[in-house]
Amino acid sequence: MTPQWPSWPPPPTDEQRRALLRVLDSGRWGATSGTATEEFAAAFARRAGAAHGVCTVNGTVALFLALRALGVGPGDEVIVPAYTFVASATAVVLAGAVPVAADVTKETLHLDPVAVRALIGPRTKAVMAVHLAGAPADTEALRALGLPVVEDAAQAHGAARHGRPAGSLGDVACFSFQSGKAMTAGEGGIVVTGDRALYERVWALHNVGRRPQGGWYDHPEMGWNLRMTEFQAALLHPQLTLLDGWIDRRTRGAAALAEALGDVPGLDLVPVLSGTTRHTWHLAMLRYDSGAFGGRPKAEFLAAMAAEGVPLDAGYRSLSRLPYVTSPAPCPVAEAAEDSVVWVRQSMLMAEGAAVAYVARASRVVRRRFRR
Ligand SMILES: Cc1ncc(COP(=O)(O)O)c(C=O)c1O
Protein backbone atom coordinates (compact mmCIF):
# COMPACT_ATOMS: atom_id res chain seq x y z
CA MET A 1 0.00 0.00 0.00
CA THR A 2 1.25 3.53 -0.77
CA PRO A 3 2.37 5.21 2.46
CA GLN A 4 0.68 8.34 3.78
CA TRP A 5 3.61 10.76 3.83
CA PRO A 6 3.73 12.92 6.97
CA SER A 7 2.65 16.52 6.53
CA TRP A 8 5.01 19.42 7.18
CA PRO A 9 4.89 21.35 9.41
CA PRO A 10 3.68 18.84 12.00
CA PRO A 11 0.45 19.67 13.87
CA PRO A 12 0.96 22.53 16.36
CA THR A 13 1.71 21.64 19.96
CA ASP A 14 -0.19 22.94 23.00
CA GLU A 15 2.87 25.00 23.89
CA GLN A 16 2.80 26.71 20.49
CA ARG A 17 -0.92 27.43 20.84
CA ARG A 18 -0.35 28.93 24.30
CA ALA A 19 2.61 31.01 23.11
CA LEU A 20 0.64 32.34 20.14
CA LEU A 21 -2.31 33.27 22.34
CA ARG A 22 -0.01 34.98 24.83
CA VAL A 23 1.22 37.26 22.05
CA LEU A 24 -2.30 37.77 20.70
CA ASP A 25 -3.72 38.71 24.10
CA SER A 26 -0.77 40.94 24.97
CA GLY A 27 -1.50 43.27 22.06
CA ARG A 28 2.26 43.51 21.58
CA TRP A 29 2.44 41.95 18.15
CA GLY A 30 5.56 43.64 16.84
CA ALA A 31 9.15 43.00 17.88
CA THR A 32 9.60 46.64 18.90
CA SER A 33 6.96 46.30 21.62
CA GLY A 34 7.10 42.64 22.71
CA THR A 35 9.92 40.42 23.95
CA ALA A 36 9.21 37.07 22.20
CA THR A 37 11.36 37.83 19.15
CA GLU A 38 14.36 38.94 21.17
CA GLU A 39 14.08 35.93 23.49
CA PHE A 40 13.85 33.54 20.57
CA ALA A 41 16.78 35.21 18.79
CA ALA A 42 18.96 34.78 21.87
CA ALA A 43 17.93 31.14 22.38
CA PHE A 44 18.39 30.21 18.72
CA ALA A 45 21.79 31.93 18.54
CA ARG A 46 22.95 30.08 21.67
CA ARG A 47 21.90 26.79 20.12
CA ALA A 48 23.78 27.70 16.91
CA GLY A 49 26.97 28.45 18.86
CA ALA A 50 26.77 32.19 18.23
CA ALA A 51 26.62 35.03 20.73
CA HIS A 52 24.05 37.14 18.88
CA GLY A 53 20.93 36.74 16.75
CA VAL A 54 18.62 39.07 14.81
CA CYS A 55 15.28 37.76 13.56
CA THR A 56 14.19 38.87 10.10
CA VAL A 57 11.26 38.60 7.71
CA ASN A 58 12.82 35.69 5.80
CA GLY A 59 16.06 33.88 4.97
CA THR A 60 16.76 35.86 1.80
CA VAL A 61 16.64 39.10 3.74
CA ALA A 62 18.83 37.55 6.45
CA LEU A 63 21.48 36.89 3.77
CA PHE A 64 21.05 40.43 2.42
CA LEU A 65 21.57 41.87 5.91
CA ALA A 66 24.63 39.69 6.57
CA LEU A 67 26.19 40.80 3.28
CA ARG A 68 25.44 44.48 3.85
CA ALA A 69 26.79 44.28 7.39
CA LEU A 70 30.01 42.85 5.96
CA GLY A 71 30.19 45.91 3.72
CA VAL A 72 29.21 44.14 0.49
CA GLY A 73 27.69 46.53 -2.04
CA PRO A 74 27.86 47.83 -5.61
CA GLY A 75 31.06 46.93 -7.43
CA ASP A 76 31.64 43.83 -5.27
CA GLU A 77 31.38 40.15 -6.11
CA VAL A 78 30.32 37.28 -3.86
CA ILE A 79 31.08 33.69 -4.82
CA VAL A 80 28.11 31.34 -4.49
CA PRO A 81 27.74 27.65 -5.32
CA ALA A 82 26.12 26.88 -8.66
CA TYR A 83 24.01 24.17 -7.03
CA THR A 84 21.83 25.93 -4.45
CA PHE A 85 18.51 27.68 -4.06
CA VAL A 86 18.34 30.83 -6.14
CA ALA A 87 18.10 33.05 -3.03
CA SER A 88 21.79 32.40 -2.24
CA ALA A 89 22.46 34.46 -5.38
CA THR A 90 19.53 36.90 -5.38
CA ALA A 91 20.44 38.05 -1.86
CA VAL A 92 23.77 39.15 -3.36
CA VAL A 93 21.92 41.07 -6.09
CA LEU A 94 19.70 42.64 -3.42
CA ALA A 95 22.85 43.87 -1.67
CA GLY A 96 23.87 45.57 -4.94
CA ALA A 97 26.70 43.16 -5.69
CA VAL A 98 27.30 40.48 -8.34
CA PRO A 99 26.87 36.79 -7.56
CA VAL A 100 29.59 34.68 -9.16
CA ALA A 101 28.80 30.99 -9.51
CA ALA A 102 31.45 28.41 -8.63
CA ASP A 103 31.00 24.74 -9.38
CA VAL A 104 30.34 22.11 -6.73
CA THR A 105 32.23 18.88 -6.12
CA LYS A 106 31.18 15.85 -8.08
CA GLU A 107 31.07 13.65 -5.02
CA THR A 108 28.98 15.70 -2.58
CA LEU A 109 27.50 18.60 -4.64
CA HIS A 110 28.82 21.07 -2.03
CA LEU A 111 30.72 24.22 -3.01
CA ASP A 112 34.16 23.25 -4.33
CA PRO A 113 36.90 25.31 -2.58
CA VAL A 114 39.23 24.70 -5.55
CA ALA A 115 36.68 26.21 -7.94
CA VAL A 116 36.19 29.13 -5.54
CA ARG A 117 39.91 29.86 -5.35
CA ALA A 118 40.11 30.09 -9.14
CA LEU A 119 37.38 32.76 -9.18
CA ILE A 120 38.76 35.08 -6.51
CA GLY A 121 39.62 38.48 -7.93
CA PRO A 122 40.06 42.06 -6.71
CA ARG A 123 36.28 42.57 -6.43
CA THR A 124 35.57 39.40 -4.45
CA LYS A 125 34.23 40.41 -1.04
CA ALA A 126 32.83 37.19 0.45
CA VAL A 127 32.02 33.52 -0.09
CA MET A 128 28.58 32.01 0.47
CA ALA A 129 29.00 28.61 2.15
CA VAL A 130 25.68 26.86 1.57
CA HIS A 131 24.96 24.01 3.97
CA LEU A 132 23.25 22.00 1.27
CA ALA A 133 20.54 19.51 2.21
CA GLY A 134 21.35 19.79 5.93
CA ALA A 135 25.10 19.09 5.87
CA PRO A 136 27.54 21.94 6.49
CA ALA A 137 29.80 23.07 3.65
CA ASP A 138 33.58 22.61 3.86
CA THR A 139 33.97 25.79 5.89
CA GLU A 140 37.58 25.17 6.96
CA ALA A 141 38.73 25.04 3.33
CA LEU A 142 36.59 28.06 2.45
CA ARG A 143 37.84 30.10 5.40
CA ALA A 144 41.41 29.25 4.45
CA LEU A 145 40.86 31.30 1.28
CA GLY A 146 41.02 34.41 3.44
CA LEU A 147 37.63 35.95 2.61
CA PRO A 148 34.66 36.50 4.93
CA VAL A 149 32.44 33.42 4.91
CA VAL A 150 28.66 33.80 5.07
CA GLU A 151 26.96 30.56 6.06
CA ASP A 152 23.73 30.02 4.16
CA ALA A 153 22.28 27.65 6.72
CA ALA A 154 18.69 27.95 5.46
CA GLN A 155 18.53 24.15 5.27
CA ALA A 156 20.70 23.27 8.25
CA HIS A 157 19.09 24.05 11.63
CA GLY A 158 20.90 21.84 14.13
CA ALA A 159 23.62 20.62 11.74
CA ALA A 160 27.25 20.36 12.85
CA ARG A 161 30.68 20.05 11.32
CA HIS A 162 33.54 18.58 13.38
CA GLY A 163 31.20 18.93 16.37
CA ARG A 164 30.63 22.67 15.84
CA PRO A 165 27.11 23.84 15.05
CA ALA A 166 26.06 25.45 11.79
CA GLY A 167 25.91 29.09 12.73
CA SER A 168 29.41 29.12 14.22
CA LEU A 169 31.40 27.96 11.19
CA GLY A 170 31.81 31.25 9.34
CA ASP A 171 31.77 34.98 10.10
CA VAL A 172 28.01 35.24 10.04
CA ALA A 173 25.21 32.74 9.38
CA CYS A 174 21.65 32.90 8.12
CA PHE A 175 18.75 30.51 8.61
CA SER A 176 15.28 30.42 7.05
CA PHE A 177 11.96 29.63 8.73
CA GLN A 178 9.99 29.42 5.48
CA SER A 179 7.23 26.76 5.32
CA GLY A 180 9.39 23.91 4.05
CA LYS A 181 12.27 24.43 6.48
CA ALA A 182 13.27 22.31 9.50
CA MET A 183 11.91 24.98 11.84
CA THR A 184 9.14 27.11 10.48
CA ALA A 185 6.72 29.95 11.16
CA GLY A 186 5.45 29.99 7.58
CA GLU A 187 8.07 32.65 6.84
CA GLY A 188 10.96 34.14 8.76
CA GLY A 189 14.71 34.13 9.07
CA ILE A 190 17.57 34.87 11.43
CA VAL A 191 21.12 36.17 11.25
CA VAL A 192 23.51 34.85 13.90
CA THR A 193 27.11 35.83 14.54
CA GLY A 194 29.74 35.81 17.23
CA ASP A 195 30.96 39.23 16.13
CA ARG A 196 29.47 42.04 18.23
CA ALA A 197 30.16 44.78 15.66
CA LEU A 198 28.57 42.76 12.83
CA TYR A 199 25.55 42.08 15.03
CA GLU A 200 25.09 45.77 15.76
CA ARG A 201 25.22 46.57 12.05
CA VAL A 202 22.68 43.86 11.21
CA TRP A 203 20.44 45.07 14.05
CA ALA A 204 20.51 48.65 12.78
CA LEU A 205 20.01 47.63 9.15
CA HIS A 206 16.92 45.53 9.99
CA ASN A 207 15.44 48.21 12.24
CA VAL A 208 15.40 51.30 10.00
CA GLY A 209 18.88 52.35 11.03
CA ARG A 210 18.08 52.74 14.72
CA ARG A 211 20.49 52.10 17.58
CA PRO A 212 19.36 49.79 20.42
CA GLN A 213 19.20 52.66 22.99
CA GLY A 214 18.45 55.38 20.43
CA GLY A 215 15.22 57.30 19.85
CA TRP A 216 12.35 56.10 17.65
CA TYR A 217 13.07 58.78 15.04
CA ASP A 218 16.86 58.62 15.28
CA HIS A 219 18.22 56.88 12.20
CA PRO A 220 21.97 57.44 12.25
CA GLU A 221 22.39 54.64 9.71
CA MET A 222 20.39 53.75 6.61
CA GLY A 223 18.15 50.77 7.21
CA TRP A 224 14.80 49.16 6.55
CA ASN A 225 12.00 47.54 8.49
CA LEU A 226 12.93 43.88 8.00
CA ARG A 227 11.75 42.68 11.42
CA MET A 228 10.02 39.43 12.31
CA THR A 229 6.67 39.55 14.15
CA GLU A 230 6.10 38.31 17.69
CA PHE A 231 3.67 35.69 16.34
CA GLN A 232 6.44 34.05 14.34
CA ALA A 233 8.76 33.99 17.32
CA ALA A 234 5.99 32.46 19.46
CA LEU A 235 5.57 29.65 16.94
CA LEU A 236 9.32 29.11 16.59
CA HIS A 237 10.58 29.12 20.17
CA PRO A 238 8.95 25.84 21.24
CA GLN A 239 10.41 24.18 18.14
CA LEU A 240 13.89 24.46 19.66
CA THR A 241 12.99 21.60 21.99
CA LEU A 242 11.45 19.56 19.16
CA LEU A 243 14.28 20.00 16.66
CA ASP A 244 16.54 17.20 17.90
CA GLY A 245 13.72 14.66 17.83
CA TRP A 246 12.82 15.67 14.28
CA ILE A 247 16.44 15.39 13.15
CA ASP A 248 16.75 11.96 14.78
CA ARG A 249 13.62 10.81 12.97
CA ARG A 250 14.94 11.97 9.61
CA THR A 251 18.33 10.40 10.34
CA ARG A 252 16.61 7.06 10.92
CA GLY A 253 14.61 7.62 7.74
CA ALA A 254 17.76 8.35 5.73
CA ALA A 255 19.46 5.22 7.11
CA ALA A 256 16.42 3.09 6.22
CA LEU A 257 16.39 4.63 2.74
CA ALA A 258 20.12 3.98 2.20
CA GLU A 259 19.69 0.36 3.23
CA ALA A 260 16.63 -0.18 1.07
CA LEU A 261 18.34 1.38 -1.96
CA GLY A 262 21.19 -1.11 -1.59
CA ASP A 263 19.62 -3.44 -4.11
CA VAL A 264 18.42 -0.80 -6.59
CA PRO A 265 21.19 -0.38 -9.18
CA GLY A 266 21.36 3.14 -10.56
CA LEU A 267 19.88 4.98 -7.58
CA ASP A 268 22.31 5.94 -4.80
CA LEU A 269 22.49 8.46 -2.00
CA VAL A 270 24.88 11.31 -2.75
CA PRO A 271 27.76 10.79 -0.26
CA VAL A 272 27.87 12.99 2.83
CA LEU A 273 30.73 15.49 2.97
CA SER A 274 33.45 14.20 5.30
CA GLY A 275 33.68 16.16 8.54
CA THR A 276 29.88 16.28 8.87
CA THR A 277 29.13 15.32 12.45
CA ARG A 278 25.42 16.10 12.25
CA HIS A 279 23.49 15.90 9.03
CA THR A 280 19.95 17.14 9.53
CA TRP A 281 18.59 15.47 6.38
CA HIS A 282 16.61 18.41 5.17
CA LEU A 283 16.82 16.50 1.90
CA ALA A 284 18.21 13.16 0.85
CA MET A 285 19.84 13.71 -2.54
CA LEU A 286 19.91 10.67 -4.83
CA ARG A 287 21.90 10.17 -7.97
CA TYR A 288 19.81 8.73 -10.79
CA ASP A 289 21.74 6.82 -13.45
CA SER A 290 19.45 6.67 -16.47
CA GLY A 291 21.68 3.94 -17.97
CA ALA A 292 20.51 1.58 -15.24
CA PHE A 293 16.89 2.56 -15.93
CA GLY A 294 16.65 1.62 -19.60
CA GLY A 295 18.06 5.00 -20.70
CA ARG A 296 14.91 6.80 -19.57
CA PRO A 297 15.48 10.46 -18.60
CA LYS A 298 15.06 11.78 -15.08
CA ALA A 299 11.74 13.50 -15.88
CA GLU A 300 10.20 10.16 -16.87
CA PHE A 301 11.55 8.55 -13.72
CA LEU A 302 10.03 11.31 -11.57
CA ALA A 303 6.66 10.98 -13.32
CA ALA A 304 6.68 7.19 -12.90
CA MET A 305 7.60 7.47 -9.22
CA ALA A 306 4.83 10.01 -8.65
CA ALA A 307 2.39 7.58 -10.25
CA GLU A 308 3.58 4.99 -7.69
CA GLY A 309 2.75 7.44 -4.88
CA VAL A 310 6.32 8.67 -4.35
CA PRO A 311 6.53 12.38 -5.21
CA LEU A 312 10.27 13.03 -5.50
CA ASP A 313 11.71 16.43 -6.31
CA ALA A 314 13.68 17.37 -9.43
CA GLY A 315 16.01 19.69 -7.48
CA TYR A 316 17.87 22.76 -8.65
CA ARG A 317 18.76 24.05 -12.08
CA SER A 318 22.35 25.26 -12.10
CA LEU A 319 22.63 28.95 -11.20
CA SER A 320 25.25 29.22 -13.97
CA ARG A 321 22.33 29.31 -16.44
CA LEU A 322 20.79 32.45 -14.96
CA PRO A 323 21.34 35.79 -16.69
CA TYR A 324 21.80 37.65 -13.39
CA VAL A 325 24.51 35.29 -12.13
CA THR A 326 28.04 35.62 -13.50
CA SER A 327 29.77 32.39 -14.47
CA PRO A 328 33.36 33.06 -15.51
CA ALA A 329 34.09 29.33 -15.58
CA PRO A 330 31.82 26.49 -16.65
CA CYS A 331 29.94 24.59 -13.96
CA PRO A 332 29.71 21.11 -15.47
CA VAL A 333 28.98 19.34 -12.18
CA ALA A 334 26.03 21.54 -11.23
CA GLU A 335 24.71 21.38 -14.78
CA ALA A 336 25.00 17.58 -14.90
CA ALA A 337 23.12 17.38 -11.59
CA GLU A 338 20.04 18.76 -13.36
CA ASP A 339 19.73 15.48 -15.25
CA SER A 340 20.99 13.10 -12.61
CA VAL A 341 20.00 14.22 -9.10
CA VAL A 342 16.62 13.75 -7.46
CA TRP A 343 15.57 14.60 -3.91
CA VAL A 344 13.57 12.92 -1.18
CA ARG A 345 12.13 15.75 0.89
CA GLN A 346 12.32 15.98 4.68
CA SER A 347 8.65 15.17 5.25
CA MET A 348 9.10 11.79 3.51
CA LEU A 349 12.20 11.09 5.59
CA MET A 350 10.06 11.69 8.69
CA ALA A 351 8.04 8.59 7.79
CA GLU A 352 8.91 5.49 9.76
CA GLY A 353 11.42 3.03 8.26
CA ALA A 354 9.02 0.77 6.35
CA ALA A 355 7.40 3.75 4.63
CA VAL A 356 10.74 5.24 3.62
CA ALA A 357 11.77 1.85 2.26
CA TYR A 358 8.76 2.13 -0.03
CA VAL A 359 10.74 4.71 -2.03
CA ALA A 360 13.19 1.93 -2.92
CA ARG A 361 10.38 -0.56 -3.57
CA ALA A 362 8.68 1.82 -6.00
CA SER A 363 11.97 2.56 -7.77
CA ARG A 364 12.52 -1.19 -8.27
CA VAL A 365 9.08 -1.45 -9.86
CA VAL A 366 9.80 1.53 -12.13
CA ARG A 367 13.22 0.17 -13.07
CA ARG A 368 11.78 -3.20 -14.04
CA ARG A 369 9.17 -1.50 -16.20
CA PHE A 370 11.71 0.83 -17.85
CA ARG A 371 14.00 -2.08 -18.73
CA ARG A 372 11.35 -4.29 -20.30
C1 LIG B 1 19.82 27.43 0.50
C2 LIG B 1 18.74 28.47 0.72
N1 LIG B 1 19.11 29.76 0.85
C3 LIG B 1 18.20 30.72 1.05
C4 LIG B 1 16.86 30.43 1.14
C5 LIG B 1 15.90 31.58 1.29
O1 LIG B 1 15.11 31.54 2.42
P1 LIG B 1 13.67 32.26 2.41
O2 LIG B 1 12.76 31.46 1.54
O3 LIG B 1 13.26 32.23 3.85
O4 LIG B 1 13.85 33.64 1.91
C6 LIG B 1 16.43 29.09 1.03
C7 LIG B 1 15.03 28.66 1.13
O5 LIG B 1 14.06 29.12 0.73
C8 LIG B 1 17.40 28.09 0.79
O6 LIG B 1 17.06 26.81 0.66
PDBQT file of the ligand as one rigid body, heavy atoms in Angstrom, charges set to zero:
ROOT
HETATM    1  C1  LIG A 401      19.822  27.433   0.504  1.00  0.00    +0.000 C 
HETATM    2  C2  LIG A 401      18.742  28.466   0.719  1.00  0.00    +0.000 A 
HETATM    3  N1  LIG A 401      19.109  29.756   0.850  1.00  0.00    +0.000 NA
HETATM    4  C3  LIG A 401      18.200  30.721   1.051  1.00  0.00    +0.000 A 
HETATM    5  C4  LIG A 401      16.856  30.429   1.140  1.00  0.00    +0.000 A 
HETATM    6  C5  LIG A 401      15.900  31.577   1.288  1.00  0.00    +0.000 C 
HETATM    7  O1  LIG A 401      15.115  31.545   2.419  1.00  0.00    +0.000 OA
HETATM    8  P1  LIG A 401      13.666  32.258   2.412  1.00  0.00    +0.000 P 
HETATM    9  O2  LIG A 401      12.763  31.461   1.537  1.00  0.00    +0.000 OA
HETATM   10  O3  LIG A 401      13.265  32.229   3.854  1.00  0.00    +0.000 OA
HETATM   11  O4  LIG A 401      13.853  33.644   1.907  1.00  0.00    +0.000 OA
HETATM   12  C6  LIG A 401      16.433  29.086   1.028  1.00  0.00    +0.000 A 
HETATM   13  C7  LIG A 401      15.031  28.660   1.128  1.00  0.00    +0.000 C 
HETATM   14  O5  LIG A 401      14.060  29.124   0.734  1.00  0.00    +0.000 OA
HETATM   15  C8  LIG A 401      17.400  28.090   0.794  1.00  0.00    +0.000 A 
HETATM   16  O6  LIG A 401      17.061  26.814   0.656  1.00  0.00    +0.000 OA
ENDROOT
TORSDOF 0
